[in-house]
Amino acid sequence: MKVLNIIETAYRATLEEQDDTILWLSQSFQSAGVDIAVLLRGNAVNYLVKEQTPFNLHFGEWQQTHPPELDQDLKMMMNQSIAVYAIAEDIHERALPEDRLIDGAVLITKRQITDLFEQFEYVWHW
């Protein structure tokens, strides 16, 4: 089974869970034998920015000691042969400097999305 996970909603529960649930789910599916890839679009293209330092979450005396490192999660996924795509226009609309983006993600234009879809049996949008 070939699956493309489109991630558009960014930072959903990332402080509480320490990672993006769909990135984690994608890795789990890949470990189970699914041929999976990820397409970052909208605000999720921010995941490509290197060395983000999220604030720490505190509730009284309790502190979240493991903040999310989404750029590292994406690097690990790519090292496990999970293709990561991102919409170039979304990166430019957010004025993300290309020298601050992690290496390895494939930038595509919005016009290339349909061609990308054709490569997969299933397209899931989160």
Helices and strands as residue ranges (DSSP letters): E 2-7, H 14-17, H 21-31, E 35-40, G 42-48, E 58-59, E 62-63, H 70-79, E 83-87, H 88-93, G 98-100, E 106-108, G 110-112, H 113-117, E 122-125
